[in-house]
Amino acid sequence: MPNEYLRIVSEHSWIDYVGPDRLHAEVTADVIQDAIASLVTYMALDRPFPTIHAILAPDRNAFDSLIADVLRVEIERPSDPRRIAQPQRTDVVFLSPSVYATQSAYEYVPMDYRRMVHHEMVHVVQEYLSPNIETSPFWWDEGLAVYLSEQWQYESQFRFREPVIAAEQEKCIPSLADIERDPALAYAFGWTLVRFIEQQCGRETVRRGIRQMADGDVFAAIRQARNCFERDWQAWLLRGEATRALSPATDPA
């Protein structure tokens, strides 16, 4: 890391940051600790999880450079302003919330940020457990992250719940094929698929999908016939079951 970065070391993570971002780094370390503890329990891991190395990039240029040079992930430059985090194995780069207003598509909302960090930890844990993460469907990856981070439960600028509420009200539910083709639908409806699997089949089935899917076929891994699953999931959505537990309000002030 460049010399100007400082480091916070905690039980589950190392957080590198520049001086003005100390408070954001402390929040990030706190969320990572809670998220990893929660995910270790959910995934029934019987061993400690590896240390997470997180970096708070002080600006968009540093964010893009760290992704390319540290994570070795290809990225457009400058990157899309909606892109504010990138995980790779147990490393993750975050754009500092201190520059959201001028260098991202979002504003800094503390609880949105905390749930976003948790979302990225789901990706990290999923990749750690997956036999072949490269084959994993986008809707499954994002559905797990949105569901297990509880982003789906809250109104926010990321809008994970609003498209589902609208689809239920308009009685217009997408097909699985639509969700597989369209990343926007994968973001919006992936969590409903994961929630339906957990409600109908149990948490162990979700874990089996993560641990055993090596060829991209979620339905084979969870032992469900695709056509029957799709029919039952759509009916569940039309009954309003996906959003029945949603809070009508945003986070408390």
C-alpha positions, 0 to 999 in steps of 0.5 A: 500500500502507498505510504499515506495509508494507515491501518486498523486491525480488528478481529476479522479484518485489516482496514487501510485508509487515509487519515481523514477517513478514520471514522469511516474505516472504524465503521467499516471494521465494525460492520465487517466483524458483525457481518462475518460473525453472522455469516459464519453462523448462517453458513454453519462454518466450523472453522474461523473465517480468513481475515478480510483486507479492506481498503477505503479509496480516497477518490475515484482514481484511487478506487479504479487503480486499487481494483486494477493493481491490487485486486487484479480485476479489469475495470473501465476508467473512470469507472461507473459512478454507481460502482462503489465497491469491488470484492475479490476473494478476501480483499475488497476495495470501497470508495470512501463515503467522503467523496460520494457526493461528488464522485458517485451516483449516491449520497452517504446514508450511514445505514445504507453504507453499513448494509452495503458493506455487509452485502460485499461480505456476503460476496466474499463468503460465497466465493470462499465456499463456492466450488466454482464462483465463475459459473454462479448466476448473477441473480444468485450472487446478488440475490444472496447478497441483498437478502443476507445483508437485509437490504431488501427490508428497507427503503433506500437509494439502491431500490432493492424492494420498490420494483418488487412491490410494484410488480406485486401490485401490477400483477406483472412478475418476470420469468426466470428467463427474464431475470437471467437475461437482465441484470436490473431484474436480477438485482431487483428480484434475485433476493425474492428467489433466495427468500423463497428458497429459504422459506420453502426449503430451509436454510440448509438448501440455501447453503447446499446451493452455495457449497455444491453448485459448480456448473451454474445450475442453481436448481439442480444444486437445490434439488428443485425442478425449474418449471415447478419452482418458477410456477410456485415462486411467481404465485408466492409473489402474486400473493404478496408474500415476498414483501409481507415482512417489509417495514413501511418506513425507512430507518429511524432517524 
